[in-house]
């Protein structure tokens, strides 16, 4: 059995997990207005939905930090993947306020689980260089959240242009109506 740990590979995988975190924040912010229009939500309801990401995140980091030594990084990162997956599915199948509220909480919880699993993992792997490696890890987040917002804005513009010419619909509505409703049950 080969027990050699490739620290660089694990670091890069943690950075990719953090890119997903950045993308979910950026995409969620980008579609919030469209969700409000589609479901007839007012500003207060959109505020509650948005706030769930910022409730799920600290809950995951607090409990993940406490349970890190008992569970290990792998289980926390698998939990993050599972919550991201269900958060996305619930967003696509949401029927209104409560579905969006739960899906946003799951996304926030997943994002916090990435932090709870990856931060101590990087610190453990690079015990002689913790600060530098944790700083490099978090530079990915800022750089990629800006990149994701730019790509989302640019991409949504071109997808809107393409979808409008093909279906006279916005891309989120197309995704919900023609993909999610046919392949996923309503939440």
VOGU-3710 file (C-alpha; in Angstrom, 3 decimals, decimal comma):
1> xxxxxxxxxx> 0,000/0,000/0,000  1,401/3,371/-1,037  0,846/5,955/1,743  2,677/8,863/0,107  0,665/12,076/0,378  0,845/14,484/-2,556  0,470/17,801/-0,701  0,331/19,872/-3,892  -2,436/17,751/-5,391  -4,508/17,933/-2,213
11> xxxxxxxxxx> -3,950/21,701/-2,063  -5,132/22,104/-5,681  -8,221/19,979/-4,984  -9,029/22,152/-1,969  -8,687/25,223/-4,198  -11,104/23,681/-6,715  -13,585/23,064/-3,894  -13,224/26,726/-2,960  -13,900/27,715/-6,585  -17,242/25,897/-6,320
21> xxxxxxxxxx> -17,935/27,903/-3,175  -17,198/31,132/-5,029  -19,331/30,102/-7,988  -22,340/29,247/-5,839  -22,155/32,644/-4,126  -21,783/34,474/-7,443  -24,437/32,551/-9,336  -26,907/32,756/-6,450  -26,427/36,540/-6,318  -26,783/36,742/-10,094
31> xxxxxxxxxx> -30,125/34,924/-10,257  -31,736/36,318/-7,105  -33,607/39,034/-9,006  -34,923/36,549/-11,566  -36,058/34,223/-8,790  -37,929/37,111/-7,200  -39,721/37,890/-10,462  -40,504/34,253/-11,284  -41,954/33,464/-7,869  -43,413/36,888/-7,127
41> xxxxxxxxxx> -41,242/37,408/-4,059  -40,922/40,762/-2,359  -37,713/42,327/-1,060  -38,214/40,982/2,443  -38,610/37,403/1,213  -35,549/37,742/-1,027  -33,637/39,076/1,969  -34,593/36,034/4,045  -33,619/33,699/1,219  -30,270/35,429/0,779
51> xxxxxxxxxx> -29,656/35,442/4,541  -29,876/31,646/4,677  -26,493/31,359/2,947  -25,036/33,451/5,746  -26,727/31,287/8,369  -25,672/27,952/6,872  -22,051/29,020/6,450  -21,235/29,764/10,122  -23,225/26,777/11,377  -21,155/24,485/9,151
61> xxxxxxxxxx> -17,857/26,115/10,103  -18,606/26,000/13,834  -19,807/22,401/13,947  -17,357/21,271/11,262  -14,498/22,793/13,246  -15,612/21,019/16,392  -16,101/17,687/14,616  -13,061/17,873/12,290  -10,858/15,568/14,370  -13,668/13,047/14,865
71> xxxxxxxxxx> -14,928/13,031/11,249  -11,870/14,000/9,239  -11,514/16,265/6,244  -12,764/13,701/3,722  -16,180/13,327/5,370  -16,586/17,093/5,709  -15,747/17,611/2,029  -18,129/14,796/1,013  -20,783/16,542/3,128  -20,012/19,785/1,286
81> xxxxxxxxxx> -20,374/18,069/-2,100  -23,679/16,486/-1,055  -25,083/19,784/0,242  -23,973/21,617/-2,930  -25,662/18,952/-5,049  -28,944/19,021/-3,114  -28,849/22,824/-2,883  -28,605/23,061/-6,673  -31,329/20,442/-7,226  -33,639/22,159/-4,729
91> xxxxxxxxxx> -33,020/25,513/-6,422  -33,950/24,082/-9,816  -37,064/22,371/-8,465  -38,156/25,060/-6,004  -41,826/25,938/-6,075  -41,469/29,201/-4,188  -40,192/30,804/-1,015  -39,640/27,728/1,178  -37,860/25,687/-1,472  -35,510/28,585/-2,202
101> xxxxxxxxxx> -34,974/29,200/1,515  -33,941/25,578/2,131  -31,807/25,386/-1,017  -29,924/28,560/-0,090  -29,321/27,259/3,431  -27,881/24,044/1,949  -25,587/26,022/-0,353  -24,371/28,134/2,586  -23,881/25,013/4,698  -21,915/23,399/1,868
111> xxxxxxxxxx> -19,721/26,480/1,528  -19,012/26,431/5,265  -18,248/22,704/5,118  -15,601/23,364/2,454  -13,956/25,860/4,794  -14,286/23,568/7,831  -12,718/20,662/5,958  -10,061/22,383/3,871  -8,599/24,968/6,283  -7,362/22,490/8,914
121> xxxxxxxxxx> -6,377/20,009/6,205  -4,086/22,583/4,599  -2,752/23,611/8,012  -2,020/19,949/8,863  -0,337/19,205/5,534  1,805/22,337/5,599  2,570/22,566/9,317  5,848/24,416/8,741  4,265/26,884/6,295  0,651/27,238/7,510
131> xxxxxxxxxx> 0,186/30,979/7,107  1,563/31,152/3,580  -0,482/28,192/2,349  -3,716/29,353/4,016  -3,193/32,805/2,490  -2,664/31,238/-0,943  -5,787/29,138/-0,449  -7,926/32,167/0,355  -6,516/34,267/-2,471  -8,190/31,713/-4,740
141> xxxxxxxxxx> -11,547/32,568/-3,190  -11,369/36,329/-3,775  -9,865/35,966/-7,208  -12,381/33,371/-8,270  -15,456/35,039/-6,827  -14,599/38,133/-8,905  -13,953/35,914/-11,910  -17,204/33,994/-11,358  -19,251/37,183/-11,070  -17,720/38,463/-14,309
151> xxxxxxxxxx> -18,315/35,177/-16,119  -21,850/34,957/-14,710  -22,741/38,467/-15,853  -21,124/37,976/-19,259  -22,488/34,446/-19,635  -26,026/35,337/-18,524  -26,049/38,160/-21,084  -25,116/35,844/-23,957  -27,344/33,011/-22,758  -30,221/35,518/-22,526
161> xxxxxxxxxx> -29,525/36,655/-26,083  -29,391/33,062/-27,342  -32,440/31,923/-25,409  -34,473/34,962/-26,384  -33,797/34,260/-30,026  -34,736/30,577/-29,621  -37,457/30,431/-26,965  -38,438/33,992/-26,040  -37,599/33,079/-22,443  -34,930/33,764/-19,859
171> xxxxxxxxxx> -32,339/31,016/-19,224  -33,410/30,308/-15,641  -37,027/29,812/-16,725  -35,872/27,612/-19,603  -33,756/25,505/-17,254  -36,616/25,176/-14,757  -39,374/24,546/-17,259  -37,694/22,332/-19,816  -34,977/20,537/-17,906  -35,730/20,400/-14,191
181> xxxxxxx> -39,475/19,802/-14,407  -39,032/16,943/-16,856  -36,245/15,184/-14,989  -36,609/16,180/-11,336  -39,676/16,122/-9,055  -41,026/19,397/-7,672  -39,777/20,339/-4,246
//
